[in-house]
Amino acid sequence: MLTLAFDPDALRRIRQERGMTQRDLAEALGVTVPTVCRYETHVSTPSMDVLDLMAQALGVDFFDLTNRPVSRELVSA
C-alpha cells in the first residue's frame, strides 16, 4: 500500500519559486501566517482539504506537496 505524507520542504520550495510570501499563501488558504509557518516547519500537518487548496493556490499537483516515492527501474546484470 502506498502511503503519502506531506512534505514541508516541498511546500517552502514551491512557495518561494512562485514568489509567494507566507502571508500570500495564508490569505489564499484562509489561514493565519503562523499556521503556514507551522506547516513549513513540520510543527503542524495540513488536512487533506487544506493540502488540496495549497496545491491549487500554488498551481501544482497535489502530489508535488507529498513525499511520493520516485519510480525507479530495476536493472538486471
C-alpha positions in Angstrom: 0.0 0.0 0.0 1.3 3.5 -0.9 1.4 6.0 1.9 1.9 9.6 1.1 3.0 12.2 3.6 3.0 16.0 3.5 6.5 17.4 2.6 7.0 20.7 4.3 10.3 21.3 2.4 8.4 21.0 -0.9 5.8 23.5 0.3 8.5 26.1 1.2 10.5 25.5 -2.0 7.4 25.7 -4.3 6.0 28.7 -2.5 9.3 30.6 -2.9 9.7 29.5 -6.5 6.2 31.1 -7.1 7.4 34.3 -5.5 4.7 34.0 -2.8 5.2 35.0 0.8 3.8 33.1 3.7 1.2 35.9 4.0 0.2 35.4 0.4 -0.3 31.7 0.9 -2.1 32.2 4.2 -4.6 34.6 2.5 -5.2 32.1 -0.3 -5.8 29.3 2.2 -7.9 31.4 4.6 -5.5 30.7 7.5 -3.0 32.7 9.5 0.6 33.3 8.7 1.7 31.4 11.8 -0.3 28.4 10.5 1.6 28.4 7.2 4.9 28.8 9.2 3.9 25.7 11.3 3.2 23.8 8.1 6.6 24.7 6.7 8.5 23.8 9.9 6.5 20.5 10.2 5.1 21.5 13.6 1.6 21.0 12.0 0.4 18.9 9.2 -2.4 20.3 6.9 -5.6 18.4 6.5 -6.2 16.8 3.1 -8.6 19.6 2.2 -6.0 22.3 3.1 -3.4 20.4 1.2 -5.6 20.3 -1.9 -6.2 24.1 -1.5 -2.4 24.6 -1.2 -1.8 22.8 -4.4 -4.5 24.9 -6.2 -3.1 28.1 -4.8 0.5 27.2 -5.8 -0.6 25.9 -9.2 0.9 22.4 -8.7 -0.3 18.9 -8.5 -1.4 17.6 -5.0 1.4 15.0 -5.2 4.0 17.7 -5.6 3.4 18.6 -1.9 4.0 15.0 -0.7 6.9 12.7 -0.3 5.7 10.3 -3.0 8.3 7.7 -3.9 10.2 8.1 -7.1 9.7 5.2 -9.5 13.0 3.5 -10.4 13.6 0.9 -13.0 15.4 -2.2 -11.8 18.4 -3.0 -13.9 19.5 -6.6 -14.1 23.1 -7.5 -14.6 
